[in-house]
Amino acid sequence: MDLQRWDRAKELVGNTFELTTLIQKRCRELVKGKQRKLVDLESRNPIQIALEEVLQGKIHLAPPPPPEVGGHLEVGAPSVEVKAAAPAADAPIEVKID
């Protein structure tokens, strides 16, 4: 993997943890066949595909939800949700980390 491309993607996403989480979730979707790849890339490596989708702005993190009022938030392993646009639309996929 090209470290310059990784650093560029990290700048787009925010930090290493969020980029890793985003790529991990997207790879799961690509491998399980839930989603088709959003970029024209000859590679079949899901990590390279997900990284290229980040670099082209096809997938990104969704903003965090507002905090609960009057309650407490549970701390645990982050759950990630990917929101995909309609197949024909050029809108990027949003990923939400809870």
Biopython code that builds the backbone (N, CA, C, O; Angstrom):
import numpy as np
from Bio.PDB.StructureBuilder import StructureBuilder

atoms = [
    (1, "MET", "N", (0.844, -1.174, 0.000)),
    (1, "MET", "CA", (0.000, 0.000, 0.000)),
    (1, "MET", "C", (0.891, 1.238, 0.000)),
    (1, "MET", "O", (1.904, 1.294, 0.697)),
    (2, "ASP", "N", (0.503, 2.205, -0.776)),
    (2, "ASP", "CA", (1.239, 3.450, -0.896)),
    (2, "ASP", "C", (0.945, 4.331, 0.321)),
    (2, "ASP", "O", (-0.208, 4.690, 0.560)),
    (3, "LEU", "N", (1.967, 4.675, 1.080)),
    (3, "LEU", "CA", (1.780, 5.469, 2.298)),
    (3, "LEU", "C", (1.309, 6.887, 2.005)),
    (3, "LEU", "O", (0.613, 7.484, 2.827)),
    (4, "GLN", "N", (1.669, 7.434, 0.861)),
    (4, "GLN", "CA", (1.191, 8.777, 0.506)),
    (4, "GLN", "C", (-0.320, 8.772, 0.303)),
    (4, "GLN", "O", (-1.005, 9.714, 0.703)),
    (5, "ARG", "N", (-0.836, 7.723, -0.312)),
    (5, "ARG", "CA", (-2.294, 7.609, -0.502)),
    (5, "ARG", "C", (-2.987, 7.432, 0.844)),
    (5, "ARG", "O", (-4.046, 8.014, 1.079)),
    (6, "TRP", "N", (-2.398, 6.633, 1.725)),
    (6, "TRP", "CA", (-2.963, 6.423, 3.060)),
    (6, "TRP", "C", (-3.016, 7.752, 3.819)),
    (6, "TRP", "O", (-4.029, 8.068, 4.443)),
    (7, "ASP", "N", (-1.930, 8.532, 3.767)),
    (7, "ASP", "CA", (-1.895, 9.818, 4.461)),
    (7, "ASP", "C", (-2.924, 10.793, 3.898)),
    (7, "ASP", "O", (-3.553, 11.538, 4.650)),
    (8, "ARG", "N", (-3.096, 10.789, 2.577)),
    (8, "ARG", "CA", (-4.116, 11.650, 1.964)),
    (8, "ARG", "C", (-5.514, 11.255, 2.434)),
    (8, "ARG", "O", (-6.337, 12.117, 2.742)),
    (9, "ALA", "N", (-5.776, 9.950, 2.489)),
    (9, "ALA", "CA", (-7.086, 9.464, 2.946)),
    (9, "ALA", "C", (-7.295, 9.805, 4.413)),
    (9, "ALA", "O", (-8.401, 10.161, 4.821)),
    (10, "LYS", "N", (-6.227, 9.697, 5.211)),
    (10, "LYS", "CA", (-6.332, 10.023, 6.636)),
    (10, "LYS", "C", (-6.690, 11.499, 6.822)),
    (10, "LYS", "O", (-7.471, 11.839, 7.710)),
    (11, "GLU", "N", (-6.131, 12.366, 5.999)),
    (11, "GLU", "CA", (-6.465, 13.791, 6.070)),
    (11, "GLU", "C", (-7.928, 14.029, 5.710)),
    (11, "GLU", "O", (-8.583, 14.881, 6.310)),
    (12, "LEU", "N", (-8.442, 13.290, 4.743)),
    (12, "LEU", "CA", (-9.838, 13.445, 4.339)),
    (12, "LEU", "C", (-10.803, 12.987, 5.419)),
    (12, "LEU", "O", (-11.840, 13.613, 5.639)),
    (13, "VAL", "N", (-10.462, 11.890, 6.094)),
    (13, "VAL", "CA", (-11.361, 11.300, 7.086)),
    (13, "VAL", "C", (-11.214, 11.963, 8.452)),
    (13, "VAL", "O", (-12.213, 12.203, 9.130)),
    (14, "GLY", "N", (-9.997, 12.258, 8.860)),
    (14, "GLY", "CA", (-9.802, 12.910, 10.153)),
    (14, "GLY", "C", (-8.662, 12.340, 10.956)),
    (14, "GLY", "O", (-7.796, 13.083, 11.418)),
    (15, "ASN", "N", (-8.645, 11.021, 11.132)),
    (15, "ASN", "CA", (-7.550, 10.392, 11.871)),
    (15, "ASN", "C", (-7.446, 8.911, 11.505)),
    (15, "ASN", "O", (-8.300, 8.372, 10.802)),
    (16, "THR", "N", (-6.397, 8.272, 11.990)),
    (16, "THR", "CA", (-6.121, 6.879, 11.630)),
    (16, "THR", "C", (-7.222, 5.939, 12.099)),
    (16, "THR", "O", (-7.621, 5.038, 11.361)),
    (17, "PHE", "N", (-7.717, 6.139, 13.321)),
    (17, "PHE", "CA", (-8.753, 5.249, 13.852)),
    (17, "PHE", "C", (-10.004, 5.295, 12.981)),
    (17, "PHE", "O", (-10.542, 4.249, 12.621)),
    (18, "GLU", "N", (-10.469, 6.486, 12.640)),
    (18, "GLU", "CA", (-11.684, 6.606, 11.840)),
    (18, "GLU", "C", (-11.488, 6.045, 10.433)),
    (18, "GLU", "O", (-12.391, 5.413, 9.885)),
    (19, "LEU", "N", (-10.315, 6.272, 9.850)),
    (19, "LEU", "CA", (-10.033, 5.727, 8.525)),
    (19, "LEU", "C", (-10.005, 4.202, 8.560)),
    (19, "LEU", "O", (-10.564, 3.548, 7.679)),
    (20, "THR", "N", (-9.362, 3.643, 9.562)),
    (20, "THR", "CA", (-9.289, 2.184, 9.692)),
    (20, "THR", "C", (-10.679, 1.586, 9.870)),
    (20, "THR", "O", (-11.000, 0.566, 9.260)),
    (21, "THR", "N", (-11.497, 2.212, 10.696)),
    (21, "THR", "CA", (-12.854, 1.731, 10.935)),
    (21, "THR", "C", (-13.684, 1.805, 9.655)),
    (21, "THR", "O", (-14.414, 0.870, 9.324)),
    (22, "LEU", "N", (-13.567, 2.912, 8.947)),
    (22, "LEU", "CA", (-14.300, 3.090, 7.700)),
    (22, "LEU", "C", (-13.898, 2.038, 6.668)),
    (22, "LEU", "O", (-14.761, 1.433, 6.032)),
    (23, "ILE", "N", (-12.613, 1.820, 6.502)),
    (23, "ILE", "CA", (-12.133, 0.832, 5.529)),
    (23, "ILE", "C", (-12.531, -0.579, 5.947)),
    (23, "ILE", "O", (-12.908, -1.391, 5.102)),
    (24, "GLN", "N", (-12.450, -0.879, 7.240)),
    (24, "GLN", "CA", (-12.830, -2.206, 7.725)),
    (24, "GLN", "C", (-14.303, -2.499, 7.428)),
    (24, "GLN", "O", (-14.634, -3.575, 6.929)),
    (25, "LYS", "N", (-15.174, -1.557, 7.729)),
    (25, "LYS", "CA", (-16.600, -1.754, 7.495)),
    (25, "LYS", "C", (-16.897, -1.893, 6.009)),
    (25, "LYS", "O", (-17.694, -2.737, 5.600)),
    (26, "ARG", "N", (-16.251, -1.060, 5.209)),
    (26, "ARG", "CA", (-16.483, -1.110, 3.770)),
    (26, "ARG", "C", (-15.977, -2.430, 3.179)),
    (26, "ARG", "O", (-16.610, -2.987, 2.282)),
    (27, "CYS", "N", (-14.851, -2.931, 3.673)),
    (27, "CYS", "CA", (-14.327, -4.219, 3.194)),
    (27, "CYS", "C", (-15.303, -5.346, 3.497)),
    (27, "CYS", "O", (-15.511, -6.231, 2.667)),
    (28, "ARG", "N", (-15.900, -5.317, 4.675)),
    (28, "ARG", "CA", (-16.895, -6.344, 5.016)),
    (28, "ARG", "C", (-18.051, -6.330, 4.015)),
    (28, "ARG", "O", (-18.506, -7.381, 3.564)),
    (29, "GLU", "N", (-18.516, -5.131, 3.675)),
    (29, "GLU", "CA", (-19.618, -5.039, 2.724)),
    (29, "GLU", "C", (-19.213, -5.562, 1.353)),
    (29, "GLU", "O", (-19.984, -6.270, 0.704)),
    (30, "LEU", "N", (-18.014, -5.219, 0.912)),
    (30, "LEU", "CA", (-17.559, -5.666, -0.399)),
    (30, "LEU", "C", (-17.375, -7.177, -0.445)),
    (30, "LEU", "O", (-17.725, -7.810, -1.441)),
    (31, "VAL", "N", (-16.832, -7.763, 0.617)),
    (31, "VAL", "CA", (-16.567, -9.202, 0.643)),
    (31, "VAL", "C", (-17.862, -9.997, 0.733)),
    (31, "VAL", "O", (-18.008, -11.024, 0.070)),
    (32, "LYS", "N", (-18.798, -9.532, 1.543)),
    (32, "LYS", "CA", (-20.059, -10.259, 1.694)),
    (32, "LYS", "C", (-21.003, -10.029, 0.520)),
    (32, "LYS", "O", (-22.050, -10.670, 0.429)),
    (33, "GLY", "N", (-20.640, -9.126, -0.370)),
    (33, "GLY", "CA", (-21.450, -8.892, -1.559)),
    (33, "GLY", "C", (-22.664, -8.025, -1.327)),
    (33, "GLY", "O", (-23.569, -7.995, -2.160)),
    (34, "LYS", "N", (-22.705, -7.310, -0.195)),
    (34, "LYS", "CA", (-23.852, -6.443, 0.067)),
    (34, "LYS", "C", (-23.840, -5.202, -0.829)),
    (34, "LYS", "O", (-24.893, -4.667, -1.173)),
    (35, "GLN", "N", (-22.672, -4.763, -1.191)),
    (35, "GLN", "CA", (-22.525, -3.558, -1.998)),
    (35, "GLN", "C", (-21.564, -3.843, -3.151)),
    (35, "GLN", "O", (-20.680, -4.693, -3.040)),
    (36, "ARG", "N", (-21.743, -3.138, -4.235)),
    (36, "ARG", "CA", (-20.787, -3.231, -5.331)),
    (36, "ARG", "C", (-19.752, -2.130, -5.151)),
    (36, "ARG", "O", (-20.003, -1.154, -4.444)),
    (37, "LYS", "N", (-18.588, -2.276, -5.786)),
    (37, "LYS", "CA", (-17.574, -1.242, -5.657)),
    (37, "LYS", "C", (-18.022, 0.009, -6.398)),
    (37, "LYS", "O", (-18.684, -0.064, -7.433)),
    (38, "LEU", "N", (-17.647, 1.156, -5.848)),
    (38, "LEU", "CA", (-18.083, 2.438, -6.362)),
    (38, "LEU", "C", (-17.033, 3.119, -7.234)),
    (38, "LEU", "O", (-17.253, 4.228, -7.721)),
    (39, "VAL", "N", (-15.901, 2.462, -7.429)),
    (39, "VAL", "CA", (-14.819, 3.028, -8.236)),
    (39, "VAL", "C", (-14.436, 2.045, -9.326)),
    (39, "VAL", "O", (-14.641, 0.839, -9.194)),
    (40, "ASP", "N", (-13.880, 2.572, -10.398)),
    (40, "ASP", "CA", (-13.408, 1.733, -11.488)),
    (40, "ASP", "C", (-11.948, 1.400, -11.207)),
    (40, "ASP", "O", (-11.053, 2.198, -11.483)),
    (41, "LEU", "N", (-11.721, 0.217, -10.658)),
    (41, "LEU", "CA", (-10.386, -0.204, -10.254)),
    (41, "LEU", "C", (-10.228, -1.669, -10.633)),
    (41, "LEU", "O", (-11.117, -2.481, -10.377)),
    (42, "GLU", "N", (-9.103, -2.004, -11.240)),
    (42, "GLU", "CA", (-8.872, -3.386, -11.669)),
    (42, "GLU", "C", (-8.629, -4.328, -10.496)),
    (42, "GLU", "O", (-8.914, -5.521, -10.595)),
    (43, "SER", "N", (-8.113, -3.814, -9.401)),
    (43, "SER", "CA", (-7.789, -4.643, -8.244)),
    (43, "SER", "C", (-9.043, -5.270, -7.655)),
    (43, "SER", "O", (-10.113, -4.661, -7.637)),
    (44, "ARG", "N", (-8.894, -6.491, -7.178)),
    (44, "ARG", "CA", (-9.990, -7.164, -6.477)),
    (44, "ARG", "C", (-9.771, -7.134, -4.976)),
    (44, "ARG", "O", (-10.570, -7.689, -4.221)),
    (45, "ASN", "N", (-8.693, -6.491, -4.535)),
    (45, "ASN", "CA", (-8.382, -6.375, -3.115)),
    (45, "ASN", "C", (-9.350, -5.381, -2.473)),
    (45, "ASN", "O", (-9.347, -4.205, -2.836)),
    (46, "PRO", "N", (-10.188, -5.837, -1.513)),
    (46, "PRO", "CA", (-11.182, -4.937, -0.925)),
    (46, "PRO", "C", (-10.569, -3.755, -0.179)),
    (46, "PRO", "O", (-11.188, -2.694, -0.098)),
    (47, "ILE", "N", (-9.375, -3.919, 0.362)),
    (47, "ILE", "CA", (-8.731, -2.809, 1.071)),
    (47, "ILE", "C", (-8.360, -1.710, 0.074)),
    (47, "ILE", "O", (-8.585, -0.529, 0.339)),
    (48, "GLN", "N", (-7.800, -2.093, -1.057)),
    (48, "GLN", "CA", (-7.438, -1.104, -2.074)),
    (48, "GLN", "C", (-8.681, -0.436, -2.659)),
    (48, "GLN", "O", (-8.670, 0.761, -2.944)),
    (49, "ILE", "N", (-9.736, -1.199, -2.833)),
    (49, "ILE", "CA", (-10.986, -0.640, -3.351)),
    (49, "ILE", "C", (-11.550, 0.373, -2.366)),
    (49, "ILE", "O", (-11.920, 1.479, -2.760)),
    (50, "ALA", "N", (-11.621, 0.005, -1.080)),
    (50, "ALA", "CA", (-12.160, 0.907, -0.063)),
    (50, "ALA", "C", (-11.314, 2.168, 0.057)),
    (50, "ALA", "O", (-11.858, 3.264, 0.190)),
    (51, "LEU", "N", (-9.998, 2.029, 0.013)),
    (51, "LEU", "CA", (-9.116, 3.188, 0.094)),
    (51, "LEU", "C", (-9.339, 4.122, -1.090)),
    (51, "LEU", "O", (-9.377, 5.341, -0.924)),
    (52, "GLU", "N", (-9.482, 3.562, -2.261)),
    (52, "GLU", "CA", (-9.729, 4.391, -3.452)),
    (52, "GLU", "C", (-11.087, 5.082, -3.359)),
    (52, "GLU", "O", (-11.228, 6.222, -3.803)),
    (53, "GLU", "N", (-12.085, 4.409, -2.789)),
    (53, "GLU", "CA", (-13.397, 5.034, -2.603)),
    (53, "GLU", "C", (-13.297, 6.225, -1.658)),
    (53, "GLU", "O", (-13.961, 7.241, -1.867)),
    (54, "VAL", "N", (-12.477, 6.109, -0.627)),
    (54, "VAL", "CA", (-12.257, 7.231, 0.292)),
    (54, "VAL", "C", (-11.583, 8.377, -0.454)),
    (54, "VAL", "O", (-12.016, 9.525, -0.351)),
    (55, "LEU", "N", (-10.534, 8.075, -1.198)),
    (55, "LEU", "CA", (-9.780, 9.110, -1.902)),
    (55, "LEU", "C", (-10.630, 9.835, -2.948)),
    (55, "LEU", "O", (-10.426, 11.023, -3.194)),
    (56, "GLN", "N", (-11.570, 9.137, -3.557)),
    (56, "GLN", "CA", (-12.432, 9.751, -4.567)),
    (56, "GLN", "C", (-13.677, 10.395, -3.958)),
    (56, "GLN", "O", (-14.503, 10.958, -4.676)),
    (57, "GLY", "N", (-13.807, 10.310, -2.633)),
    (57, "GLY", "CA", (-14.949, 10.939, -1.971)),
    (57, "GLY", "C", (-16.247, 10.183, -2.107)),
    (57, "GLY", "O", (-17.320, 10.757, -1.929)),
    (58, "LYS", "N", (-16.169, 8.897, -2.422)),
    (58, "LYS", "CA", (-17.370, 8.081, -2.596)),
    (58, "LYS", "C", (-17.944, 7.610, -1.255)),
    (58, "LYS", "O", (-19.151, 7.398, -1.144)),
    (59, "ILE", "N", (-17.099, 7.447, -0.246)),
    (59, "ILE", "CA", (-17.564, 7.064, 1.089)),
    (59, "ILE", "C", (-16.939, 8.015, 2.099)),
    (59, "ILE", "O", (-15.831, 8.514, 1.899)),
    (60, "HIS", "N", (-17.660, 8.257, 3.181)),
    (60, "HIS", "CA", (-17.145, 9.116, 4.239)),
    (60, "HIS", "C", (-17.888, 8.827, 5.530)),
    (60, "HIS", "O", (-18.879, 8.096, 5.542)),
    (61, "LEU", "N", (-17.405, 9.404, 6.605)),
    (61, "LEU", "CA", (-18.042, 9.217, 7.903)),
    (61, "LEU", "C", (-19.225, 10.155, 8.051)),
    (61, "LEU", "O", (-19.164, 11.316, 7.645)),
    (62, "ALA", "N", (-20.300, 9.648, 8.633)),
    (62, "ALA", "CA", (-21.462, 10.484, 8.934)),
    (62, "ALA", "C", (-21.180, 11.243, 10.225)),
    (62, "ALA", "O", (-20.414, 10.764, 11.061)),
    (63, "PRO", "N", (-21.777, 12.408, 10.403)),
    (63, "PRO", "CA", (-21.564, 13.140, 11.653)),
    (63, "PRO", "C", (-22.138, 12.365, 12.834)),
    (63, "PRO", "O", (-23.113, 11.632, 12.671)),
    (64, "PRO", "N", (-21.546, 12.515, 14.028)),
    (64, "PRO", "CA", (-22.043, 11.790, 15.191)),
    (64, "PRO", "C", (-23.429, 12.291, 15.591)),
    (64, "PRO", "O", (-23.768, 13.451, 15.353)),
    (65, "PRO", "N", (-24.230, 11.411, 16.199)),
    (65, "PRO", "CA", (-25.563, 11.829, 16.634)),
    (65, "PRO", "C", (-25.445, 12.783, 17.815)),
    (65, "PRO", "O", (-24.433, 12.766, 18.516)),
    (66, "PRO", "N", (-26.461, 13.619, 18.050)),
    (66, "PRO", "CA", (-26.418, 14.514, 19.211)),
    (66, "PRO", "C", (-26.481, 13.703, 20.498)),
    (66, "PRO", "O", (-27.094, 12.636, 20.521)),
    (67, "PRO", "N", (-25.861, 14.185, 21.566)),
    (67, "PRO", "CA", (-25.887, 13.443, 22.834)),
    (67, "PRO", "C", (-27.298, 13.395, 23.411)),
    (67, "PRO", "O", (-28.117, 14.284, 23.178)),
    (68, "GLU", "N", (-27.557, 12.330, 24.171)),
    (68, "GLU", "CA", (-28.861, 12.185, 24.808)),
    (68, "GLU", "C", (-29.019, 13.230, 25.901)),
    (68, "GLU", "O", (-28.055, 13.584, 26.579)),
    (69, "VAL", "N", (-30.232, 13.716, 26.065)),
    (69, "VAL", "CA", (-30.513, 14.709, 27.103)),
    (69, "VAL", "C", (-31.146, 13.984, 28.286)),
    (69, "VAL", "O", (-32.116, 13.243, 28.128)),
    (70, "GLY", "N", (-30.588, 14.208, 29.467)),
    (70, "GLY", "CA", (-31.139, 13.614, 30.678)),
    (70, "GLY", "C", (-30.785, 12.154, 30.873)),
    (70, "GLY", "O", (-31.243, 11.551, 31.844)),
    (71, "GLY", "N", (-30.024, 11.580, 30.033)),
    (71, "GLY", "CA", (-29.643, 10.176, 30.149)),
    (71, "GLY", "C", (-28.141, 10.046, 30.108)),
    (71, "GLY", "O", (-27.416, 11.040, 30.147)),
    (72, "HIS", "N", (-27.689, 8.843, 30.031)),
    (72, "HIS", "CA", (-26.253, 8.622, 29.922)),
    (72, "HIS", "C", (-25.981, 7.806, 28.671)),
    (72, "HIS", "O", (-26.826, 7.038, 28.210)),
    (73, "LEU", "N", (-24.821, 7.983, 28.148)),
    (73, "LEU", "CA", (-24.409, 7.225, 26.977)),
    (73, "LEU", "C", (-23.555, 6.052, 27.418)),
    (73, "LEU", "O", (-22.675, 6.204, 28.265)),
    (74, "GLU", "N", (-23.804, 4.904, 26.860)),
    (74, "GLU", "CA", (-23.004, 3.736, 27.192)),
    (74, "GLU", "C", (-21.714, 3.761, 26.394)),
    (74, "GLU", "O", (-21.700, 4.128, 25.220)),
    (75, "VAL", "N", (-20.646, 3.371, 27.037)),
    (75, "VAL", "CA", (-19.354, 3.309, 26.372)),
    (75, "VAL", "C", (-19.069, 1.861, 26.050)),
    (75, "VAL", "O", (-19.166, 0.994, 26.918)),
    (76, "GLY", "N", (-18.725, 1.601, 24.836)),
    (76, "GLY", "CA", (-18.427, 0.229, 24.425)),
    (76, "GLY", "C", (-17.745, 0.257, 23.088)),
    (76, "GLY", "O", (-17.264, 1.296, 22.635)),
    (77, "ALA", "N", (-17.708, -0.884, 22.469)),
    (77, "ALA", "CA", (-17.095, -0.967, 21.147)),
    (77, "ALA", "C", (-17.925, -0.145, 20.165)),
    (77, "ALA", "O", (-19.154, -0.206, 20.190)),
    (78, "PRO", "N", (-17.269, 0.617, 19.308)),
    (78, "PRO", "CA", (-18.027, 1.441, 18.373)),
    (78, "PRO", "C", (-18.762, 0.578, 17.364)),
    (78, "PRO", "O", (-18.231, -0.416, 16.870)),
    (79, "SER", "N", (-19.988, 0.973, 17.069)),
    (79, "SER", "CA", (-20.708, 0.302, 16.001)),
    (79, "SER", "C", (-20.676, 1.235, 14.798)),
    (79, "SER", "O", (-20.732, 2.456, 14.946)),
    (80, "VAL", "N", (-20.588, 0.666, 13.641)),
    (80, "VAL", "CA", (-20.435, 1.459, 12.430)),
    (80, "VAL", "C", (-21.606, 1.170, 11.517)),
    (80, "VAL", "O", (-21.995, 0.016, 11.337)),
    (81, "GLU", "N", (-22.161, 2.209, 10.946)),
    (81, "GLU", "CA", (-23.280, 2.063, 10.037)),
    (81, "GLU", "C", (-22.912, 2.755, 8.732)),
    (81, "GLU", "O", (-22.480, 3.907, 8.734)),
    (82, "VAL", "N", (-23.083, 2.055, 7.626)),
    (82, "VAL", "CA", (-22.796, 2.644, 6.318)),
    (82, "VAL", "C", (-24.121, 2.975, 5.664)),
    (82, "VAL", "O", (-25.018, 2.135, 5.598)),
    (83, "LYS", "N", (-24.240, 4.196, 5.183)),
    (83, "LYS", "CA", (-25.428, 4.605, 4.459)),
    (83, "LYS", "C", (-25.025, 4.833, 3.017)),
    (83, "LYS", "O", (-24.180, 5.679, 2.722)),
    (84, "ALA", "N", (-25.632, 4.075, 2.124)),
    (84, "ALA", "CA", (-25.288, 4.183, 0.705)),
    (84, "ALA", "C", (-26.361, 4.958, -0.024)),
    (84, "ALA", "O", (-27.547, 4.868, 0.295)),
    (85, "ALA", "N", (-25.933, 5.706, -0.990)),
    (85, "ALA", "CA", (-26.865, 6.417, -1.844)),
    (85, "ALA", "C", (-27.475, 5.418, -2.826)),
    (85, "ALA", "O", (-27.031, 4.274, -2.920)),
    (86, "ALA", "N", (-28.472, 5.857, -3.536)),
    (86, "ALA", "CA", (-29.069, 4.998, -4.555)),
    (86, "ALA", "C", (-27.995, 4.617, -5.569)),
    (86, "ALA", "O", (-27.102, 5.421, -5.837)),
    (87, "PRO", "N", (-28.056, 3.420, -6.137)),
    (87, "PRO", "CA", (-26.998, 2.956, -7.047)),
    (87, "PRO", "C", (-26.698, 3.923, -8.193)),
    (87, "PRO", "O", (-25.547, 4.033, -8.614)),
    (88, "ALA", "N", (-27.702, 4.620, -8.701)),
    (88, "ALA", "CA", (-27.466, 5.502, -9.837)),
    (88, "ALA", "C", (-26.947, 6.871, -9.414)),
    (88, "ALA", "O", (-26.408, 7.601, -10.245)),
    (89, "ALA", "N", (-27.095, 7.238, -8.144)),
    (89, "ALA", "CA", (-26.693, 8.563, -7.678)),
    (89, "ALA", "C", (-25.191, 8.631, -7.456)),
    (89, "ALA", "O", (-24.543, 7.619, -7.190)),
    (90, "ASP", "N", (-24.647, 9.834, -7.569)),
    (90, "ASP", "CA", (-23.223, 10.037, -7.332)),
    (90, "ASP", "C", (-22.947, 10.501, -5.908)),
    (90, "ASP", "O", (-21.820, 10.880, -5.589)),
    (91, "ALA", "N", (-23.948, 10.475, -5.060)),
    (91, "ALA", "CA", (-23.766, 10.911, -3.677)),
    (91, "ALA", "C", (-22.871, 9.924, -2.944)),
    (91, "ALA", "O", (-22.959, 8.720, -3.183)),
    (92, "PRO", "N", (-22.008, 10.415, -2.051)),
    (92, "PRO", "CA", (-21.114, 9.523, -1.315)),
    (92, "PRO", "C", (-21.862, 8.710, -0.266)),
    (92, "PRO", "O", (-22.962, 9.068, 0.153)),
    (93, "ILE", "N", (-21.250, 7.621, 0.144)),
    (93, "ILE", "CA", (-21.788, 6.778, 1.209)),
    (93, "ILE", "C", (-21.389, 7.401, 2.538)),
    (93, "ILE", "O", (-20.252, 7.847, 2.697)),
    (94, "GLU", "N", (-22.307, 7.437, 3.487)),
    (94, "GLU", "CA", (-22.011, 7.957, 4.807)),
    (94, "GLU", "C", (-21.824, 6.811, 5.786)),
    (94, "GLU", "O", (-22.603, 5.858, 5.772)),
    (95, "VAL", "N", (-20.820, 6.884, 6.627)),
    (95, "VAL", "CA", (-20.582, 5.882, 7.652)),
    (95, "VAL", "C", (-20.688, 6.569, 8.994)),
    (95, "VAL", "O", (-20.061, 7.602, 9.226)),
    (96, "LYS", "N", (-21.482, 5.992, 9.875)),
    (96, "LYS", "CA", (-21.726, 6.569, 11.188)),
    (96, "LYS", "C", (-21.062, 5.694, 12.227)),
    (96, "LYS", "O", (-21.306, 4.488, 12.260)),
    (97, "ILE", "N", (-20.216, 6.279, 13.091)),
    (97, "ILE", "CA", (-19.569, 5.536, 14.169)),
    (97, "ILE", "C", (-20.244, 5.926, 15.463)),
    (97, "ILE", "O", (-20.246, 7.097, 15.841)),
    (98, "ASP", "N", (-20.819, 4.945, 16.146)),
    (98, "ASP", "CA", (-21.455, 5.197, 17.449)),
    (98, "ASP", "C", (-20.528, 4.770, 18.548)),
    (98, "ASP", "O", (-20.867, 4.894, 19.725)),
]
sb = StructureBuilder()
sb.init_structure("model")
sb.init_model(0)
sb.init_chain("A")
sb.init_seg("    ")
for serial, (resi, resn, name, xyz) in enumerate(atoms, 1):
    if name == "N":
        sb.init_residue(resn, " ", resi, " ")
    sb.init_atom(name, np.array(xyz, "f"), 0.0, 1.0, " ", f" {name:<3s}", serial, name[0])
structure = sb.get_structure()
